[in-house]
Amino acid sequence: MQSPALSRRELLVAGGATMATMALLNSRLTQAAPLRQGEVVLPWLDQPEENPVPEVIDNQLVWEEVNAWITPNDQFFGIAHYEWPEINADQWQLAVDGLVENPLILSLDELKVRPRQELTYTLECSGNSGLPFFDGGIGNARWVGTPLALLLEEAGVLKEGIEVVFFGADKGEETVRDTPMVQHFARSMSLADAMHSGNLLSYEMNGEPLPDRNGAPLRLIAPGWYGIANVKWLERIEIWDTRLANRFMARDYVTIRQVGTAAEPKWTESWVGKARLKSAPARVVQNGDQYRIEGAAWGAPIRSVEVRLNAGPWQSAELVPGQQSEYTWNFWTFDWTDATSGEHAITTRATDTTGQVQPTQDDPLIANKITYWESNGQITRRVNIT
């Protein structure tokens, strides 16, 4: 068996510390951004286009309506790559097999009596902001489940096992090299990544059973990764000696960029994995002749957020205290003291604790990308003050 990244005791200690820290944050921040008496929200002029695929992307976050650090379950977005499966939780089972010493088959009740761990994590779809109708594929929730690493440790990963493959119950027909076949949604990650102490097999969201739309009865929660890696409706975990190369690892959710020179262009293709640094203006709040801009930053531990009005200089926003976390969004506010009548452009950029700055839209990282995944360029919204 390959040695796990953390011992069982270390994992439980880390989980206990996470639960204590997040319990403190949750008690303080559940209502972190409510409107105050007399305040109104000004509508953005540049509203997203109508969603042409409601059967795929459901219940997008409405930025102007964000008024709490935790996104309520009924406001949390959902995405289905195939159908929205209907699963009987009483009959459902999770299989853990492949290159393991001790294959496991577990019911939901058997998972729930195992060590329990809570993690608050902001989940963002990697396609968010990449399409004109899609800017609400994000939400922040408290996820509860049992640590994935403990289950892999119990199964006993064999030394040749290097990749962990997660299969969902959702399935659809794919045609590969002219051959039609039914495939289940699946993603994989390396064994080292899978052993991360924050990864959960989650059955609870915001104090309630996991909603059907968000992966009930069980889903993977992989903090620090884009939503695509957080497999929903989980029913099987297999250990392989190679990387999965299905549609969602090798053909779709692949970012294509042009590199090299204009005279000699080259192309790179990389699979979508870890989340990227990002921020967005959420709303403009008016109270009489006073104006405030509010927003969020996420994708990394946030050091600062800056706001740019029209073509003016960058100005520092104020981070809401107590929200600095590696895996959750951090709300921020900016008092707009010199607001004037007319139409205005509001742009934001985040800087993380390592000094990395959110890229501009003309940065080669964004501008030379021909796919819409991983679109973390600076976001500009427009508002009119009368």
Order of alpha helices (4+ residues) and beta strands (2+ residues): alpha-beta-beta-beta-beta-beta-alpha-beta-beta-alpha-beta-beta-alpha-beta-beta-beta-beta-beta-beta-beta-beta-beta-beta-beta-beta-beta-alpha-beta
